[in-house]
């Protein structure tokens, strides 16, 4: 039997910042040949969680898509000498919290909104394929901003209502590096709360005012993450996609936006703000349907 983490790759895009990337492996599935959230979402599109390690301390940003992945992350940071481990959750979605049980003895930090969403979706997560049960909840909550110290590094957590109402980004102010969770995504954002798209656009504009040098998303191209991440054109690309999508759906319903994704985001591809990955064609169609439904 092959290991669940056989295709997991560890990058160090910046000193002391580690990415645990898995997925985008053509023809391979991790969990089942039947439809499931792990293979048909996170693994197909590619997903990373992160850790910041400094002076014997580690801060893990999301616990990944399975217990095996969470265990691999923990082994790695402990192997780097981390004696103290804390976890930060970017938001409540299954592919970001599936490994929580591996860190049940650690401080798990999240927005109160995330804790509320996890509680509200506890049965849904347990009934999913694969199931997340038991669900290990966060044990330290905040509402808008939380400042932390990881060894000698300053870390800030900030709430942004992008992609999900409980978006929680991790900001390294001294390095000007943003760990974006699902607030930003390459090739395009996944519309999970269509009714709040106008809010997401405004929040992306707010994020664009920050003095960011590099961005590390949870869903992105592995080569770009390994090379240090994206620049701020990435924020504009996600915002413009949503604006264009809303305009197209409002003008002509579902048929108006069903151009190939390469045409729909041609300006952003030409600038190199994002890179094309074919499975996002299906995400684009789902986004159109979600916005058309409202």
Buried (B, 14 or more C-beta within 10 A) or exposed (E): EEEBBEBBBBBEBBEBBBBBBBBBEEEEBBBEEEEBBBBBBBBBBBBBBBBBBBBEBBBBBBBBBBBBBBBBBBEBBEEBEBEBBBBBBBBBBBBBBBBBBBBEEBBBBBBBBBBBBBEEBBEEBEEBEBEBEEBBBBEEBBEEEBEBEBBEBEBEBBBBBBBBBBBBBBBBEEBEBBBBBBBBBBBBBBBBBBEBBEEBBEBBEEBBEBEBBBBBBBBBBBEBBBEBBBBBBBBBBBBBBBBBBBEBBEEEEBEBBBEEBEEBBEEBBEEEBBBBBEBBBEBBBBBBBBBBEE
